[in-house]
Amino acid sequence: MYYVTMRDEFMSGWGQARDLINIMLVPCDTIEQAEQIENHANDRPEMQNVKICHDAPYYSPDTHLISEKPYHELGGVWIEDGGRL
């Protein structure tokens, strides 16, 4: 299992993430899926500190809101090839 983690600057600090840092976490079955998500996240200016982890990362609930969405539930720009793979 691979995990792509990134800080969502747009969603941080308001709504459910009021006074928190919003972390988007995408569990992936393969390194190819993880690299695909990493590539697309790096194309999005609101996504910062994008990285692939082999172990599930831990973020303190006192300072972070985790938005987890498995790879197989993503669509649109997250899984479109765009000629990159």
VMD Tcl script that builds the backbone (N, CA, C; Angstrom):
set m [mol new atoms 255]
animate dup $m
set s [atomselect $m all]
$s set {name element resname resid chain x y z} {
  {N N MET 1 A 0.855 -1.178 0.000}
  {CA C MET 1 A 0.000 0.000 0.000}
  {C C MET 1 A 0.896 1.234 0.000}
  {N N TYR 2 A 0.462 2.239 -0.731}
  {CA C TYR 2 A 1.153 3.527 -0.800}
  {C C TYR 2 A 0.153 4.615 -0.428}
  {N N TYR 3 A 0.668 5.687 0.117}
  {CA C TYR 3 A -0.173 6.809 0.521}
  {C C TYR 3 A 0.408 8.081 -0.068}
  {N N VAL 4 A -0.448 8.849 -0.757}
  {CA C VAL 4 A -0.037 10.163 -1.236}
  {C C VAL 4 A -0.666 11.167 -0.283}
  {N N THR 5 A 0.159 12.012 0.270}
  {CA C THR 5 A -0.306 13.004 1.223}
  {C C THR 5 A 0.067 14.393 0.725}
  {N N MET 6 A -0.810 15.345 0.982}
  {CA C MET 6 A -0.574 16.721 0.529}
  {C C MET 6 A -1.369 17.685 1.402}
  {N N ARG 7 A -0.852 18.879 1.568}
  {CA C ARG 7 A -1.557 19.930 2.297}
  {C C ARG 7 A -2.398 20.711 1.296}
  {N N ASP 8 A -3.696 20.799 1.576}
  {CA C ASP 8 A -4.628 21.524 0.714}
  {C C ASP 8 A -4.756 22.948 1.248}
  {N N GLU 9 A -4.044 23.869 0.622}
  {CA C GLU 9 A -4.049 25.261 1.066}
  {C C GLU 9 A -5.422 25.914 0.902}
  {N N PHE 10 A -6.183 25.510 -0.097}
  {CA C PHE 10 A -7.493 26.118 -0.337}
  {C C PHE 10 A -8.472 25.755 0.773}
  {N N MET 11 A -8.485 24.499 1.188}
  {CA C MET 11 A -9.455 24.035 2.176}
  {C C MET 11 A -9.000 24.256 3.625}
  {N N SER 12 A -7.747 24.557 3.836}
  {CA C SER 12 A -7.248 24.760 5.195}
  {C C SER 12 A -7.778 26.062 5.780}
  {N N GLY 13 A -8.124 26.013 7.076}
  {CA C GLY 13 A -8.460 27.232 7.795}
  {C C GLY 13 A -9.912 27.643 7.785}
  {N N TRP 14 A -10.789 26.881 7.156}
  {CA C TRP 14 A -12.204 27.268 7.175}
  {C C TRP 14 A -13.078 26.019 7.090}
  {N N GLY 15 A -14.389 26.194 7.284}
  {CA C GLY 15 A -15.307 25.055 7.269}
  {C C GLY 15 A -14.917 24.044 8.332}
  {N N GLN 16 A -14.942 22.758 7.984}
  {CA C GLN 16 A -14.548 21.715 8.929}
  {C C GLN 16 A -13.088 21.846 9.351}
  {N N ALA 17 A -12.293 22.505 8.537}
  {CA C ALA 17 A -10.864 22.672 8.829}
  {C C ALA 17 A -10.569 24.027 9.478}
  {N N ARG 18 A -11.572 24.644 10.079}
  {CA C ARG 18 A -11.345 25.936 10.721}
  {C C ARG 18 A -10.241 25.795 11.774}
  {N N ASP 19 A -9.267 26.654 11.692}
  {CA C ASP 19 A -8.101 26.655 12.591}
  {C C ASP 19 A -7.252 25.387 12.465}
  {N N LEU 20 A -7.406 24.647 11.366}
  {CA C LEU 20 A -6.644 23.414 11.143}
  {C C LEU 20 A -5.988 23.435 9.771}
  {N N ILE 21 A -5.060 22.541 9.586}
  {CA C ILE 21 A -4.436 22.316 8.282}
  {C C ILE 21 A -5.155 21.131 7.651}
  {N N ASN 22 A -5.678 21.317 6.453}
  {CA C ASN 22 A -6.388 20.238 5.764}
  {C C ASN 22 A -5.382 19.399 4.978}
  {N N ILE 23 A -5.326 18.130 5.296}
  {CA C ILE 23 A -4.450 17.186 4.613}
  {C C ILE 23 A -5.307 16.270 3.752}
  {N N MET 24 A -4.984 16.179 2.473}
  {CA C MET 24 A -5.637 15.212 1.598}
  {C C MET 24 A -4.761 13.970 1.578}
  {N N LEU 25 A -5.365 12.826 1.852}
  {CA C LEU 25 A -4.651 11.560 1.921}
  {C C LEU 25 A -5.296 10.590 0.938}
  {N N VAL 26 A -4.487 10.072 0.011}
  {CA C VAL 26 A -4.994 9.154 -1.016}
  {C C VAL 26 A -4.273 7.811 -0.898}
  {N N PRO 27 A -4.934 6.791 -0.320}
  {CA C PRO 27 A -4.354 5.452 -0.313}
  {C C PRO 27 A -4.390 4.856 -1.726}
  {N N CYS 28 A -3.291 4.257 -2.139}
  {CA C CYS 28 A -3.168 3.677 -3.484}
  {C C CYS 28 A -2.666 2.239 -3.362}
  {N N ASP 29 A -3.090 1.386 -4.282}
  {CA C ASP 29 A -2.680 -0.017 -4.275}
  {C C ASP 29 A -1.300 -0.220 -4.896}
  {N N THR 30 A -0.927 0.626 -5.846}
  {CA C THR 30 A 0.333 0.437 -6.560}
  {C C THR 30 A 1.141 1.734 -6.587}
  {N N ILE 31 A 2.431 1.594 -6.820}
  {CA C ILE 31 A 3.286 2.778 -6.942}
  {C C ILE 31 A 2.900 3.591 -8.169}
  {N N GLU 32 A 2.420 2.942 -9.217}
  {CA C GLU 32 A 1.986 3.666 -10.424}
  {C C GLU 32 A 0.806 4.571 -10.114}
  {N N GLN 33 A -0.150 4.078 -9.327}
  {CA C GLN 33 A -1.280 4.915 -8.929}
  {C C GLN 33 A -0.789 6.093 -8.088}
  {N N ALA 34 A 0.095 5.808 -7.144}
  {CA C ALA 34 A 0.611 6.863 -6.272}
  {C C ALA 34 A 1.354 7.932 -7.074}
  {N N GLU 35 A 2.156 7.511 -8.022}
  {CA C GLU 35 A 2.889 8.473 -8.848}
  {C C GLU 35 A 1.951 9.294 -9.722}
  {N N GLN 36 A 0.881 8.675 -10.180}
  {CA C GLN 36 A -0.110 9.402 -10.979}
  {C C GLN 36 A -0.758 10.500 -10.135}
  {N N ILE 37 A -1.156 10.173 -8.919}
  {CA C ILE 37 A -1.761 11.171 -8.030}
  {C C ILE 37 A -0.740 12.246 -7.674}
  {N N GLU 38 A 0.482 11.850 -7.392}
  {CA C GLU 38 A 1.538 12.814 -7.081}
  {C C GLU 38 A 1.737 13.793 -8.240}
  {N N ASN 39 A 1.791 13.289 -9.466}
  {CA C ASN 39 A 1.975 14.154 -10.636}
  {C C ASN 39 A 0.842 15.154 -10.771}
  {N N HIS 40 A -0.390 14.688 -10.628}
  {CA C HIS 40 A -1.531 15.596 -10.758}
  {C C HIS 40 A -1.571 16.596 -9.606}
  {N N ALA 41 A -1.240 16.161 -8.394}
  {CA C ALA 41 A -1.234 17.073 -7.248}
  {C C ALA 41 A -0.188 18.168 -7.434}
  {N N ASN 42 A 0.958 17.809 -7.990}
  {CA C ASN 42 A 2.009 18.807 -8.222}
  {C C ASN 42 A 1.616 19.824 -9.285}
  {N N ASP 43 A 0.622 19.513 -10.102}
  {CA C ASP 43 A 0.111 20.457 -11.098}
  {C C ASP 43 A -0.916 21.425 -10.508}
  {N N ARG 44 A -1.345 21.174 -9.285}
  {CA C ARG 44 A -2.388 21.988 -8.659}
  {C C ARG 44 A -1.738 22.942 -7.662}
  {N N PRO 45 A -1.883 24.258 -7.871}
  {CA C PRO 45 A -1.189 25.219 -7.008}
  {C C PRO 45 A -1.647 25.192 -5.546}
  {N N GLU 46 A -2.859 24.733 -5.268}
  {CA C GLU 46 A -3.336 24.713 -3.885}
  {C C GLU 46 A -2.796 23.516 -3.089}
  {N N MET 47 A -2.195 22.560 -3.775}
  {CA C MET 47 A -1.646 21.384 -3.105}
  {C C MET 47 A -0.156 21.589 -2.846}
  {N N GLN 48 A 0.233 21.498 -1.590}
  {CA C GLN 48 A 1.610 21.733 -1.167}
  {C C GLN 48 A 2.144 20.507 -0.430}
  {N N ASN 49 A 3.461 20.390 -0.384}
  {CA C ASN 49 A 4.127 19.300 0.349}
  {C C ASN 49 A 3.619 17.929 -0.083}
  {N N VAL 50 A 3.554 17.699 -1.370}
  {CA C VAL 50 A 3.078 16.429 -1.911}
  {C C VAL 50 A 4.168 15.378 -1.736}
  {N N LYS 51 A 3.781 14.232 -1.183}
  {CA C LYS 51 A 4.762 13.164 -1.039}
  {C C LYS 51 A 4.072 11.801 -1.007}
  {N N ILE 52 A 4.853 10.788 -1.359}
  {CA C ILE 52 A 4.398 9.404 -1.329}
  {C C ILE 52 A 5.022 8.738 -0.110}
  {N N CYS 53 A 4.201 8.038 0.663}
  {CA C CYS 53 A 4.658 7.324 1.852}
  {C C CYS 53 A 4.322 5.843 1.707}
  {N N HIS 54 A 5.165 4.991 2.289}
  {CA C HIS 54 A 4.891 3.556 2.290}
  {C C HIS 54 A 4.030 3.160 3.482}
  {N N ASP 55 A 4.084 3.926 4.546}
  {CA C ASP 55 A 3.280 3.675 5.735}
  {C C ASP 55 A 2.263 4.801 5.879}
  {N N ALA 56 A 1.127 4.475 6.466}
  {CA C ALA 56 A 0.100 5.499 6.672}
  {C C ALA 56 A 0.666 6.597 7.573}
  {N N PRO 57 A 0.641 7.842 7.108}
  {CA C PRO 57 A 1.186 8.931 7.926}
  {C C PRO 57 A 0.255 9.265 9.087}
  {N N TYR 58 A 0.827 9.809 10.133}
  {CA C TYR 58 A 0.039 10.258 11.284}
  {C C TYR 58 A 0.094 11.776 11.353}
  {N N TYR 59 A -1.072 12.373 11.547}
  {CA C TYR 59 A -1.176 13.813 11.762}
  {C C TYR 59 A -2.029 14.031 13.005}
  {N N SER 60 A -1.606 14.915 13.861}
  {CA C SER 60 A -2.340 15.187 15.089}
  {C C SER 60 A -3.716 15.765 14.775}
  {N N PRO 61 A -4.776 15.202 15.353}
  {CA C PRO 61 A -6.118 15.751 15.134}
  {C C PRO 61 A -6.301 17.128 15.771}
  {N N ASP 62 A -5.377 17.518 16.631}
  {CA C ASP 62 A -5.449 18.850 17.230}
  {C C ASP 62 A -5.063 19.945 16.246}
  {N N THR 63 A -4.303 19.587 15.212}
  {CA C THR 63 A -3.825 20.597 14.272}
  {C C THR 63 A -4.180 20.295 12.813}
  {N N HIS 64 A -4.712 19.106 12.529}
  {CA C HIS 64 A -4.968 18.702 11.149}
  {C C HIS 64 A -6.352 18.086 10.973}
  {N N LEU 65 A -6.935 18.316 9.822}
  {CA C LEU 65 A -8.136 17.614 9.390}
  {C C LEU 65 A -7.720 16.756 8.208}
  {N N ILE 66 A -7.959 15.459 8.282}
  {CA C ILE 66 A -7.569 14.541 7.225}
  {C C ILE 66 A -8.765 14.274 6.326}
  {N N SER 67 A -8.616 14.561 5.046}
  {CA C SER 67 A -9.622 14.241 4.030}
  {C C SER 67 A -9.086 13.052 3.253}
  {N N GLU 68 A -9.591 11.858 3.567}
  {CA C GLU 68 A -9.077 10.635 2.942}
  {C C GLU 68 A -10.009 10.169 1.840}
  {N N LYS 69 A -9.422 9.887 0.683}
  {CA C LYS 69 A -10.192 9.396 -0.458}
  {C C LYS 69 A -9.336 8.366 -1.181}
  {N N PRO 70 A -9.721 7.089 -1.156}
  {CA C PRO 70 A -8.942 6.061 -1.843}
  {C C PRO 70 A -8.881 6.304 -3.348}
  {N N TYR 71 A -7.810 5.849 -3.952}
  {CA C TYR 71 A -7.590 6.030 -5.388}
  {C C TYR 71 A -8.808 5.596 -6.203}
  {N N HIS 72 A -9.381 4.434 -5.895}
  {CA C HIS 72 A -10.485 3.902 -6.701}
  {C C HIS 72 A -11.760 4.742 -6.600}
  {N N GLU 73 A -11.811 5.694 -5.660}
  {CA C GLU 73 A -12.970 6.580 -5.543}
  {C C GLU 73 A -12.745 7.932 -6.222}
  {N N LEU 74 A -11.545 8.165 -6.714}
  {CA C LEU 74 A -11.241 9.441 -7.368}
  {C C LEU 74 A -11.686 9.420 -8.817}
  {N N GLY 75 A -11.858 10.575 -9.374}
  {CA C GLY 75 A -12.204 10.705 -10.785}
  {C C GLY 75 A -11.630 12.000 -11.323}
  {N N GLY 76 A -12.089 12.382 -12.484}
  {CA C GLY 76 A -11.708 13.658 -13.074}
  {C C GLY 76 A -10.218 13.846 -13.228}
  {N N VAL 77 A -9.747 15.028 -12.840}
  {CA C VAL 77 A -8.346 15.398 -13.052}
  {C C VAL 77 A -7.375 14.507 -12.291}
  {N N TRP 78 A -7.821 13.833 -11.271}
  {CA C TRP 78 A -6.913 13.004 -10.479}
  {C C TRP 78 A -6.474 11.748 -11.202}
  {N N ILE 79 A -7.320 11.205 -12.075}
  {CA C ILE 79 A -6.945 9.951 -12.714}
  {C C ILE 79 A -6.803 10.057 -14.225}
  {N N GLU 80 A -7.094 11.211 -14.796}
  {CA C GLU 80 A -6.902 11.387 -16.235}
  {C C GLU 80 A -5.417 11.287 -16.549}
  {N N ASP 81 A -5.116 10.623 -17.638}
  {CA C ASP 81 A -3.719 10.406 -18.028}
  {C C ASP 81 A -3.043 11.713 -18.393}
  {N N GLY 82 A -3.645 12.477 -19.257}
  {CA C GLY 82 A -3.062 13.740 -19.682}
  {C C GLY 82 A -1.732 13.573 -20.392}
  {N N GLY 83 A -1.439 12.370 -20.877}
  {CA C GLY 83 A -0.214 12.130 -21.601}
  {C C GLY 83 A 1.014 11.998 -20.740}
  {N N ARG 84 A 0.825 11.939 -19.418}
  {CA C ARG 84 A 1.975 11.922 -18.516}
  {C C ARG 84 A 2.503 10.520 -18.247}
  {N N LEU 85 A 1.638 9.510 -18.295}
  {CA C LEU 85 A 2.097 8.147 -17.947}
  {C C LEU 85 A 2.353 7.320 -19.161}
}
mol reanalyze $m
mol bondsrecalc $m
mol representation Tube
mol addrep $m
